[in-house]
Amino acid sequence: MPLWKDRKLGLPVKEAVKLFPELERYMDEHGRLDFSNRKVRILYNRAIAKAVFHLDIDYHPRGLVTTPISRYLFLKTFLRGGERVLEIGTGHTALMSLMAEKIFNCDVTATELDDEFFEYARRNVEKNRARIRLIKSDGGIIRGVIPEGERFDVIFSAPPYYEAPTKGVLTEKEGVGGGLYGENFSVRLIDEVLDYLKPGGKVALFFPDKKPLLDAITEKGKELGYSLKDVKFKAGTRWRHSLILTL
Ligand SMILES: C[S@@+](CC[C@H](N)C(=O)[O-])C[C@H]1O[C@@H](n2cnc3c(N)ncnc32)[C@H](O)[C@@H]1O
């Protein structure tokens, strides 16, 4: 497991400041950073990506501030290493796809809808000398985006899962899943991917601790014939879910 020198999965603030000295400006007298500031969150997470995961990541200034540790913990719930994987919506950082390739030695294909995020993702892949096949979505999830006949061991996503736009935290494309609980995007995803999974293949979705949303997707998953496993894990102060659907 990638760990910092203290054998912990994380990074002390003073180490992050050594990597990005501009962080010092946002530190209080107790050595704490002001995480309500987006710039601070970006720099701190860039430092973790670099120090712990050896990834050099640029974050889009208005995009979701993807946290490397939560994404690594999620990937660990379903990747064993060496799988052929597809990520839907890799975002501007391409962080999960990069981890899948660099840490889990997977053969990675990834999609992204947003033009600017796609360009950031392309640059992050290039900067880290990763072999990831990036595909631009024109609005489709998998049908019409990934060539017919392709099969994957695992298809994963941190899908948009809000029912309505969030106040400046996420862009609309990142956040809004549609439906009563934000479940529509994921429901469409688990249906469409059926034609793209190898026998015994799985889908893994990253979710917050939102029961109605998880219930809506679980119900649809059972209807489609999947076996389901909900792995709950803690990343920082927040509970997260890895919903794993197996054929
Ligand atoms: C919640 S964000 C997750 C980003 C990143 N994978 C992460 O772990 O932080 C969802 C991403 O999916 C993208 N997206 C939305 N609809 C999409 C679609 N139909 N195909 C591909 N990507 C899509 C958004 O632009 C956004 O980057």
Ligand as a Chemical Component Dictionary entry (heavy atoms), coordinates in Angstrom:
data_LIG
# 
_chem_comp.id                   LIG 
_chem_comp.type                 NON-POLYMER 
_chem_comp.pdbx_formal_charge   0 
_chem_comp.three_letter_code    LIG 
# 
loop_
_chem_comp_atom.comp_id 
_chem_comp_atom.atom_id 
_chem_comp_atom.alt_atom_id 
_chem_comp_atom.type_symbol 
_chem_comp_atom.charge 
_chem_comp_atom.model_Cartn_x 
_chem_comp_atom.model_Cartn_y 
_chem_comp_atom.model_Cartn_z 
_chem_comp_atom.pdbx_ordinal 
LIG C1  C1  C 0  -18.433 13.347 -9.688  1  
LIG S1  S1  S 1  -17.297 13.717 -11.009 2  
LIG C2  C2  C 0  -16.011 12.507 -10.701 3  
LIG C3  C3  C 0  -14.690 12.882 -11.315 4  
LIG C4  C4  C 0  -13.513 11.959 -10.967 5  
LIG N1  N1  N 0  -13.646 10.648 -11.571 6  
LIG C5  C5  C 0  -13.338 11.795 -9.469  7  
LIG O1  O1  O 0  -13.215 10.682 -9.006  8  
LIG O2  O2  O -1 -13.317 12.816 -8.775  9  
LIG C6  C6  C 0  -18.132 13.062 -12.442 10 
LIG C7  C7  C 0  -17.409 13.281 -13.754 11 
LIG O3  O3  O 0  -18.173 12.691 -14.813 12 
LIG C8  C8  C 0  -18.185 13.557 -15.932 13 
LIG N2  N2  N 0  -19.355 13.180 -16.729 14 
LIG C9  C9  C 0  -20.656 13.562 -16.580 15 
LIG N3  N3  N 0  -21.416 12.951 -17.506 16 
LIG C10 C10 C 0  -20.593 12.158 -18.241 17 
LIG C11 C11 C 0  -20.780 11.267 -19.344 18 
LIG N4  N4  N 0  -21.973 11.080 -19.902 19 
LIG N5  N5  N 0  -19.689 10.613 -19.828 20 
LIG C12 C12 C 0  -18.459 10.804 -19.285 21 
LIG N6  N6  N 0  -18.224 11.636 -18.260 22 
LIG C13 C13 C 0  -19.276 12.299 -17.741 23 
LIG C14 C14 C 0  -18.206 14.949 -15.332 24 
LIG O4  O4  O 0  -17.788 15.943 -16.238 25 
LIG C15 C15 C 0  -17.242 14.757 -14.155 26 
LIG O5  O5  O 0  -15.919 14.989 -14.528 27 
# 
loop_
_chem_comp_bond.comp_id 
_chem_comp_bond.atom_id_1 
_chem_comp_bond.atom_id_2 
_chem_comp_bond.value_order 
_chem_comp_bond.pdbx_ordinal 
LIG C1  S1  SING 1  
LIG S1  C2  SING 2  
LIG S1  C6  SING 3  
LIG C2  C3  SING 4  
LIG C3  C4  SING 5  
LIG C4  N1  SING 6  
LIG C4  C5  SING 7  
LIG C5  O1  DOUB 8  
LIG C5  O2  SING 9  
LIG C6  C7  SING 10 
LIG C7  O3  SING 11 
LIG C7  C15 SING 12 
LIG O3  C8  SING 13 
LIG C8  N2  SING 14 
LIG C8  C14 SING 15 
LIG N2  C9  SING 16 
LIG N2  C13 SING 17 
LIG C9  N3  DOUB 18 
LIG N3  C10 SING 19 
LIG C10 C11 SING 20 
LIG C10 C13 DOUB 21 
LIG C11 N4  SING 22 
LIG C11 N5  DOUB 23 
LIG N5  C12 SING 24 
LIG C12 N6  DOUB 25 
LIG N6  C13 SING 26 
LIG C14 O4  SING 27 
LIG C14 C15 SING 28 
LIG C15 O5  SING 29 
# 
